[in-house]
């Protein structure tokens, strides 16, 4: 199965959905909305553990390490077992698409378990997508936190988590890797796509650039931008800069985030420290970008408001628990009726 697998590695909101749509437009490539198959396997207790679980995960981790150590080939046998599960899941999904020879998995969370993924699938192909770190965070905050950088960073410091993890992976290159910069991808999509197809051992299909002409399963990870266009565009390259020049709090947080990154990681990411804030000068006379308003962003705004209310007022927690209780009762009654 390994020679049929392609992983797109990227942080959330780095343009990976665009790349997925383009690669998925190739006649030999099949893809599916983020399957998240690998992340649970990475946290079963042998390689890493979860912080909390509805069972005694500490004892379970000790037990599985002891068990694996007793296997004839130790970790290699354990990885074989995990790979058998993943191979079955990937292989049977691929079998639903006659004529397709490659399965593309684009799940951003994999970027945080790359050492495990490289052990599990050392012979798969990896396309690593990087983008200006602040463009990534701006898109993340706009998409999921209604533009609130402070709340977005409190919830998930995406830049500080993903840049070092992916930079180390790019430097160590434990697996076959093709490094793609988002900025180059949208500026020269035909050339970059040809380079990626060559890396994958696929014939070049230039028409895949026009991904909007290909029907693809809904839920590809980008509820805001990618469906607006039929092919890559450079319109969003410096939206983050126009956002920062009009908000001192966001700019301060941006500078703090970049200060926490090492020079080596930024160089590997293709955005050396001295170039990070260059776009601010060009954006000084531009208006701040207008937040996108659609059904998805409305749902996110409602969710954010509810989340803040729950955590600020103790009565909010009580109310949610009460609602949960009644939902559990209704579901129990429904199951009992069966």
Secondary structure, DSSP 8 states (H G I E B T S, - for coil): -GGGEEEEE--TTSSHHHHHHHHHTSTTEEE-S---HHHHHHTBSSS-B-S--SS-HHHHHHHHHHHHHHSTTTHHHHHHHHHHHHHHHHHHHHTTSTT--EEEE--GGGGGSHHHHHHHTTTSEEEEEE--HHHHHHHHHHHHSTT-HHHHHHH--HHHHHHHHHHHHHHH--SEEEEEEHHHHHHSHHHHHHHHHHHHT----GGGG-GGGS---S--S-SSSGGG-SS--STTTTHHHHHHTT-HHHHHHHHHHHHTS-HHHHHHTT--GGGTTTHHHHHTTS-------SHHHHHHHHHHHHHHHHHH-HHHHHHHHHHHHHHHHHHHHHHHH-
